[in-house]
Amino acid sequence: MLRFSITVKKKLLGEHVKLFFVANALISIIAFIAPAASVNLADGLYFSAITLVFLSLLMLPWLHVGHSFSTVEKAMIFFWLFYFTFTLLDLLLRSKWDLGELQEPSRFLLLLPGFLLIRHVGYSERGLRYGILAGAIFAALWAYYQKVHLGLYRAWGGTSSSPAAFGNVGLICGVMCVALLQPLWREKTLWKCIALLGFLAGLFASLCSGTKGGWLSLPLLGLVLVELTDEPSYKKRFGVLVFVISMATLAYLLSPFIQERMNVILPAIYEYIVNGVVYDNSAGLRLALWHGCLLIFWDNPLFGTGPGTYWQYLMHYVEIGALSSDVTWINGPHSQLFNSLYESGIFGPFMVYGIYLSFILHCKQHLKQNKSLATAGMILAVGFIDFGLVEVIWAINNAGVFFTMMMVLIAGLLSYQGRQQVNTKIRREW
């Protein structure tokens, strides 16, 4: 009887190992397709996300929590669930049901099983590494085709035909290339050239898109990249900051297109603050829209006015003369920060930046374990925090799905590798 029981257990263990091997291989393919298709072939990104959701749901019965969750992992999961639950209750209690308003928070709920699966079975980091590189290069090729051959003013991509999403995702792929290829470029000069190619490709896509918000993130992303060095220091960070600002200044001086995009910022700020005039349809209009958000938040600080109510409340302030009538043709605040304030009051930034910051802390916890992957995760979060200052970045489909997928893939793999290290340490002690 005992021999029979042992035989059955061995067979079951063998089946589990085969099942996890297949899951690992499929997730590795998903990790390549998602970033490679994120800019030009958004359907590929969506298909990979849906595949991960169904795969993780199918695998749930075979998963067990072999290691307890860390405090930071619990915080990440809490914010994912809280964001969805808060939005769902908000819509139900205000009797303003709109399924579309659940699109952003539902991504975190749907991909939670994906995080649990990756945490358990892992995947090949090479899939993500080369997928990010391919995404940056494809973005550059598409930008070149649109800007040079078609003569478009701003290159765009994704399902929303959005220059902002195209430029921001292209840029983040380029910067993440430098981080993810670090184990390779430390050893061989060829990989230094390839990492530089990936970075320049992503930067080129961003420049062709004319997305100012992405350009402003470069100093911050450069500071994060310092974590890849053996001994990060304030001196190195200052050197990177000077280098990035110098290169940005050079690009500004050499490109009339960049000058045209940047020259409106200071006049727009001056005109709106001093004269209350909307100077242009970019920077000036955003200032007026953010002003409207602050007025709505000031009158509804605790819970906001709910998703999808911006234009309705904005019109009230236009009618009483508190806002310029130039904002009436825009149905959104063009800022994730201000969008969260008007929708959910003080709980809005708590949810959104709780998701960002818990993910950053998770990455920082694993810096010694896997410096390149953890740094790539921090680049992702810091970049999207900056992008979100001037765009409701998660509301742009391919940008929102890209962020959620990359976060789950990186966070899950860091947790998996951490578990493997613990298991190895235990075996050595035995």
C-alpha positions as CSV (number, residue, x, y, z in Angstrom):
1,M,0.0,0.0,0.0
2,L,2.8,2.4,0.9
3,R,4.7,1.5,-2.3
4,F,1.5,2.2,-4.3
5,S,1.1,5.6,-2.6
6,I,4.7,6.6,-3.3
7,T,4.3,5.6,-7.0
8,V,1.1,7.7,-7.3
9,K,2.8,10.7,-5.7
10,K,5.7,10.4,-8.1
11,K,3.4,10.3,-11.1
12,L,1.5,13.3,-9.9
13,L,4.7,15.2,-9.2
14,G,5.9,14.3,-12.7
15,E,2.6,15.6,-14.2
16,H,3.0,18.8,-12.2
17,V,6.5,19.3,-13.4
18,K,5.4,18.8,-17.1
19,L,2.5,21.2,-16.6
20,F,4.7,23.9,-15.1
21,F,7.3,23.4,-17.8
22,V,4.6,24.0,-20.5
23,A,3.3,27.1,-18.6
24,N,6.9,28.4,-18.2
25,A,7.4,28.1,-22.0
26,L,4.1,29.8,-22.9
27,I,4.7,32.7,-20.5
28,S,8.2,33.1,-22.1
29,I,6.6,33.5,-25.5
30,I,4.0,35.9,-24.1
31,A,6.8,37.9,-22.4
32,F,8.4,38.4,-25.9
33,I,5.2,39.1,-27.9
34,A,3.7,41.6,-25.4
35,P,6.5,44.3,-25.7
36,A,7.4,43.5,-29.3
37,A,3.9,44.1,-30.4
38,S,3.0,46.9,-28.0
39,V,3.5,49.9,-30.3
40,N,2.8,48.7,-33.9
41,L,0.6,45.6,-33.4
42,A,-1.6,46.3,-30.4
43,D,-3.7,43.3,-31.2
44,G,-0.7,41.1,-30.5
45,L,-0.3,42.9,-27.1
46,Y,-4.0,42.3,-26.3
47,F,-3.9,38.7,-27.4
48,S,-0.9,38.0,-25.2
49,A,-2.6,39.6,-22.2
50,I,-5.8,37.5,-22.8
51,T,-3.7,34.4,-23.2
52,L,-1.9,35.0,-19.9
53,V,-5.3,35.6,-18.2
54,F,-6.8,32.3,-19.4
55,L,-3.6,30.3,-18.8
56,S,-3.3,31.5,-15.2
57,L,-7.0,30.8,-14.5
58,L,-6.6,27.2,-15.9
59,M,-3.5,26.7,-13.8
60,L,-5.0,28.0,-10.5
61,P,-6.1,24.5,-9.3
62,W,-2.4,23.3,-9.5
63,L,-0.9,26.3,-7.7
64,H,-0.3,26.4,-4.0
65,V,1.4,29.0,-1.9
66,G,4.7,27.4,-1.1
67,H,6.1,30.6,0.4
68,S,4.2,33.3,2.2
69,F,3.8,36.7,0.5
70,S,6.2,39.5,1.5
71,T,4.8,42.7,3.0
72,V,5.4,44.5,-0.3
73,E,3.7,41.7,-2.3
74,K,0.7,42.0,-0.1
75,A,0.7,45.8,-0.6
76,M,0.8,45.4,-4.4
77,I,-2.1,42.9,-4.3
78,F,-4.0,45.1,-1.9
79,F,-3.8,48.2,-4.2
80,W,-4.7,46.1,-7.3
81,L,-7.8,44.8,-5.6
82,F,-8.7,48.1,-3.9
83,Y,-8.6,50.0,-7.1
84,F,-11.1,47.7,-8.8
85,T,-13.3,47.4,-5.7
86,F,-13.4,51.1,-5.1
87,T,-14.3,51.9,-8.7
88,L,-17.0,49.2,-8.8
89,L,-18.7,50.4,-5.6
90,D,-18.4,54.0,-6.8
91,L,-20.3,53.2,-10.0
92,L,-22.9,51.1,-8.2
93,L,-23.6,53.6,-5.4
94,R,-23.8,56.6,-7.6
95,S,-26.1,54.7,-10.0
96,K,-23.9,55.8,-12.9
97,W,-23.1,52.3,-14.2
98,D,-20.8,52.3,-17.2
99,L,-18.8,49.2,-18.0
100,G,-16.2,51.2,-19.9
101,E,-15.2,53.0,-16.6
102,L,-14.1,49.6,-15.2
103,Q,-11.6,49.0,-18.0
104,E,-8.6,50.4,-16.2
105,P,-9.1,48.8,-12.8
106,S,-10.2,45.5,-14.2
107,R,-6.8,45.0,-15.8
108,F,-5.2,44.6,-12.4
109,L,-7.9,42.2,-11.2
110,L,-7.7,40.0,-14.4
111,L,-3.9,39.8,-14.3
112,L,-3.6,39.1,-10.6
113,P,-3.8,35.3,-11.3
114,G,-1.0,35.9,-13.9
115,F,1.2,37.3,-11.2
116,L,0.5,34.3,-9.0
117,L,1.3,31.9,-11.8
118,I,4.5,33.6,-12.7
119,R,5.5,33.8,-9.1
120,H,5.1,30.0,-9.0
121,V,6.5,28.8,-12.3
122,G,8.6,31.7,-13.6
123,Y,9.6,32.1,-17.3
124,S,12.7,32.8,-19.4
125,E,13.9,36.3,-18.8
126,R,15.4,36.3,-22.3
127,G,11.9,36.4,-23.7
128,L,11.2,39.7,-22.0
129,R,14.7,41.0,-22.8
130,Y,14.5,40.5,-26.5
131,G,10.8,41.4,-26.7
132,I,11.6,44.9,-25.3
133,L,14.5,45.3,-27.7
134,A,12.3,44.3,-30.6
135,G,9.6,46.7,-29.5
136,A,12.0,49.6,-29.4
137,I,13.4,48.8,-32.9
138,F,9.9,48.3,-34.4
139,A,8.8,51.6,-32.9
140,A,11.8,53.4,-34.6
141,L,11.1,51.8,-38.0
142,W,7.4,52.7,-37.8
143,A,8.3,56.3,-36.8
144,Y,10.8,56.6,-39.7
145,Y,8.2,55.3,-42.1
146,Q,5.6,57.7,-40.9
147,K,7.8,60.8,-40.4
148,V,10.1,60.5,-43.5
149,H,8.1,58.5,-46.1
150,L,4.6,59.6,-45.3
151,G,5.5,63.1,-44.1
152,L,3.3,63.0,-41.0
153,Y,3.7,65.8,-38.5
154,R,3.7,63.4,-35.5
155,A,4.2,59.7,-35.7
156,W,1.5,57.6,-33.9
157,G,0.6,54.0,-33.2
158,G,-1.5,51.6,-31.1
159,T,-5.3,51.1,-31.2
160,S,-6.0,54.7,-30.2
161,S,-3.9,56.2,-33.0
162,S,-2.2,58.1,-30.2
163,P,1.1,59.9,-30.7
164,A,1.5,60.1,-26.9
165,A,1.1,56.3,-26.3
166,F,3.4,55.6,-29.3
167,G,6.1,57.9,-28.1
168,N,6.0,57.0,-24.5
169,V,5.9,53.2,-24.9
170,G,8.7,53.5,-27.6
171,L,10.8,55.5,-25.2
172,I,10.2,53.2,-22.2
173,C,11.2,50.2,-24.3
174,G,14.4,52.0,-25.4
175,V,15.4,52.8,-21.8
176,M,14.4,49.4,-20.5
177,C,16.7,47.9,-23.2
178,V,19.7,49.4,-21.4
179,A,18.6,47.8,-18.1
180,L,17.6,44.4,-19.3
181,L,20.7,43.9,-21.5
182,Q,23.0,44.8,-18.7
183,P,24.2,41.3,-17.9
184,L,25.2,41.0,-21.6
185,W,26.8,44.4,-22.1
186,R,28.9,44.0,-19.0
187,E,30.6,41.1,-20.7
188,K,30.8,42.0,-24.4
189,T,31.2,45.2,-26.3
190,L,28.8,44.0,-29.0
191,W,26.0,44.0,-26.5
192,K,26.9,47.6,-25.5
193,C,26.3,48.6,-29.1
194,I,23.0,46.7,-29.3
195,A,21.8,48.2,-26.0
196,L,22.7,51.7,-27.3
197,L,20.9,50.9,-30.6
198,G,17.7,49.9,-28.6
199,F,17.9,53.1,-26.5
200,L,18.4,55.3,-29.6
201,A,15.6,53.5,-31.4
202,G,13.1,54.2,-28.6
203,L,14.3,57.8,-28.3
204,F,13.9,58.3,-32.0
205,A,10.3,57.0,-31.9
206,S,9.6,59.4,-29.0
207,L,11.1,62.4,-30.8
208,C,9.1,61.6,-34.0
209,S,5.9,61.4,-31.9
210,G,6.4,65.0,-30.6
211,T,5.4,63.8,-27.1
212,K,6.8,66.5,-24.7
213,G,5.8,64.6,-21.5
214,G,8.0,61.7,-22.5
215,W,11.0,63.9,-23.1
216,L,10.6,65.5,-19.7
217,S,10.9,62.1,-18.1
218,L,14.4,61.5,-19.5
219,P,16.4,63.0,-16.6
220,L,14.5,60.9,-14.1
221,L,14.9,57.8,-16.1
222,G,18.6,58.5,-16.4
223,L,18.9,58.8,-12.6
224,V,17.2,55.3,-12.3
225,L,19.7,53.8,-14.8
226,V,22.6,54.7,-12.4
227,E,21.3,51.7,-10.3
228,L,22.9,49.5,-13.0
229,T,26.4,50.6,-12.0
230,D,28.5,48.7,-9.4
231,E,28.5,51.5,-6.9
232,P,25.6,54.0,-7.5
233,S,26.5,57.4,-6.1
234,Y,25.3,61.0,-6.1
235,K,28.3,62.0,-8.2
236,K,27.3,59.5,-10.9
237,R,23.7,60.6,-10.8
238,F,24.7,64.2,-11.2
239,G,26.9,63.2,-14.1
240,V,24.0,61.4,-15.8
241,L,21.8,64.4,-15.2
242,V,24.2,66.8,-16.8
243,F,24.7,64.5,-19.8
244,V,20.9,64.0,-20.4
245,I,20.3,67.8,-20.1
246,S,23.2,68.5,-22.5
247,M,21.9,66.0,-25.1
248,A,18.4,67.4,-24.8
249,T,19.7,70.9,-25.3
250,L,21.7,69.8,-28.4
251,A,18.6,68.0,-29.8
252,Y,16.5,71.2,-29.2
253,L,19.1,73.4,-31.0
254,L,19.3,71.1,-34.0
255,S,15.6,70.2,-34.5
256,P,13.1,72.9,-35.6
257,F,10.3,70.3,-34.8
258,I,11.4,69.9,-31.2
259,Q,11.8,73.7,-30.9
260,E,8.2,74.2,-32.2
261,R,6.9,71.6,-29.7
262,M,8.8,73.1,-26.7
263,N,8.7,76.8,-27.3
264,V,5.0,77.0,-26.4
265,I,5.4,75.8,-22.8
266,L,6.7,78.9,-21.0
267,P,4.4,81.4,-22.9
268,A,1.5,79.1,-22.2
269,I,2.3,79.0,-18.4
270,Y,2.7,82.7,-18.3
271,E,-0.4,83.6,-20.2
272,Y,-2.7,81.3,-18.2
273,I,-1.3,82.2,-14.7
274,V,-1.0,85.9,-15.3
275,N,-3.8,86.6,-17.8
276,G,-6.1,83.6,-17.6
277,V,-5.7,83.0,-21.3
278,V,-5.4,79.6,-23.0
279,Y,-2.4,80.2,-25.2
280,D,-2.5,77.0,-27.2
281,N,-4.2,73.7,-27.6
282,S,-1.4,71.8,-25.8
283,A,0.3,73.2,-22.7
284,G,-2.2,76.1,-22.3
285,L,-5.2,73.9,-22.7
286,R,-3.9,71.4,-20.2
287,L,-3.4,74.1,-17.6
288,A,-7.0,75.1,-17.9
289,L,-8.2,71.5,-17.7
290,W,-6.1,70.8,-14.6
291,H,-7.5,74.0,-13.1
292,G,-11.0,72.6,-13.7
293,C,-10.0,69.3,-11.9
294,L,-8.7,71.3,-8.9
295,L,-12.0,73.2,-8.7
296,I,-14.0,70.0,-8.8
297,F,-11.7,68.4,-6.2
298,W,-12.0,71.4,-3.9
299,D,-15.7,71.1,-3.9
300,N,-15.7,67.3,-3.6
301,P,-12.4,66.4,-1.7
302,L,-13.4,63.1,-0.1
303,F,-14.8,60.9,-2.9
304,G,-14.7,63.1,-5.9
305,T,-17.6,63.2,-8.4
306,G,-17.1,59.7,-9.9
307,P,-15.8,58.3,-13.2
308,G,-17.0,59.9,-16.4
309,T,-18.4,63.1,-14.8
310,Y,-15.6,65.5,-15.8
311,W,-17.3,67.4,-18.6
312,Q,-20.6,67.7,-16.7
313,Y,-18.9,69.4,-13.7
314,L,-16.5,71.4,-15.9
315,M,-19.4,73.1,-17.7
316,H,-20.6,74.4,-14.3
317,Y,-17.3,76.3,-13.7
318,V,-17.3,77.6,-17.3
319,E,-20.9,78.9,-16.9
320,I,-20.0,80.8,-13.7
321,G,-16.9,82.3,-15.3
322,A,-14.4,80.4,-13.2
323,L,-12.9,78.7,-16.3
324,S,-12.3,79.7,-19.9
325,S,-14.8,78.5,-22.5
326,D,-11.8,77.1,-24.5
327,V,-12.0,73.9,-22.5
328,T,-15.5,72.9,-23.5
329,W,-14.5,70.8,-26.5
330,I,-12.3,68.4,-24.4
331,N,-13.8,65.6,-22.4
332,G,-10.9,64.7,-20.1
333,P,-8.3,66.3,-17.9
334,H,-5.2,65.0,-19.8
335,S,-3.5,64.0,-16.5
336,Q,-3.6,60.8,-14.5
337,L,-3.0,62.7,-11.3
338,F,-5.7,65.3,-11.8
339,N,-8.1,62.7,-13.3
340,S,-7.7,60.6,-10.1
341,L,-8.4,63.7,-7.9
342,Y,-11.7,64.7,-9.6
343,E,-12.9,61.1,-10.0
344,S,-12.2,59.7,-6.5
345,G,-11.1,62.6,-4.3
346,I,-8.2,61.9,-1.9
347,F,-8.7,58.2,-2.6
348,G,-7.7,58.6,-6.3
349,P,-4.0,59.4,-5.9
350,F,-3.9,56.9,-3.0
351,M,-4.9,54.1,-5.3
352,V,-3.0,55.1,-8.4
353,Y,0.3,56.0,-6.7
354,G,-0.1,53.1,-4.3
355,I,0.1,50.8,-7.3
356,Y,3.2,52.6,-8.6
357,L,5.0,52.9,-5.3
358,S,4.4,49.4,-4.1
359,F,5.8,48.1,-7.4
360,I,8.8,50.3,-7.1
361,L,9.4,49.0,-3.5
362,H,9.1,45.4,-4.8
363,C,11.7,46.1,-7.4
364,K,14.1,47.8,-4.9
365,Q,13.8,44.7,-2.6
366,H,15.2,42.6,-5.4
367,L,18.0,44.9,-6.7
368,K,20.8,42.7,-5.2
369,Q,19.1,39.5,-6.6
370,N,18.6,40.7,-10.2
371,K,19.8,44.3,-10.7
372,S,18.9,44.5,-14.4
373,L,15.3,43.2,-14.1
374,A,14.6,45.2,-10.9
375,T,16.0,48.4,-12.5
376,A,13.8,47.8,-15.6
377,G,10.8,47.6,-13.3
378,M,11.7,50.9,-11.6
379,I,12.2,52.5,-15.1
380,L,8.7,51.3,-16.1
381,A,7.1,52.7,-13.0
382,V,9.0,56.1,-12.9
383,G,8.4,56.6,-16.6
384,F,4.6,56.0,-16.4
385,I,4.4,58.2,-13.3
386,D,5.9,61.0,-15.4
387,F,3.8,60.2,-18.5
388,G,0.7,60.3,-16.3
389,L,1.4,63.9,-15.3
390,V,0.3,65.1,-18.7
391,E,-1.8,62.2,-20.0
392,V,-4.4,59.9,-18.5
393,I,-2.0,57.2,-19.6
394,W,-3.8,54.1,-18.4
395,A,-6.9,55.2,-20.3
396,I,-5.0,54.8,-23.6
397,N,-5.6,51.2,-24.3
398,N,-2.2,49.9,-25.5
399,A,-0.3,52.1,-23.0
400,G,-2.5,50.8,-20.1
401,V,-2.3,47.2,-21.1
402,F,1.5,47.5,-21.7
403,F,2.1,48.9,-18.2
404,T,-0.1,46.3,-16.5
405,M,1.5,43.4,-18.5
406,M,5.0,44.6,-17.9
407,M,4.4,45.1,-14.2
408,V,3.0,41.7,-13.7
409,L,5.7,40.0,-15.8
410,I,8.5,41.8,-13.9
411,A,7.0,41.6,-10.4
412,G,6.1,37.9,-10.8
413,L,9.6,36.9,-12.1
414,L,11.3,38.8,-9.4
415,S,9.2,37.0,-6.8
416,Y,9.9,33.6,-8.5
417,Q,13.6,34.2,-8.6
418,G,13.5,35.3,-4.9
419,R,11.8,32.0,-4.0
420,Q,14.4,30.0,-6.0
421,Q,17.2,31.7,-4.1
422,V,15.5,30.9,-0.7
423,N,15.1,27.2,-1.8
424,T,18.7,27.0,-2.9
425,K,19.9,28.5,0.4
426,I,17.8,25.9,2.4
427,R,19.2,23.0,0.3
428,R,22.8,24.2,1.0
429,E,22.1,24.5,4.7
430,W,20.8,20.9,4.7
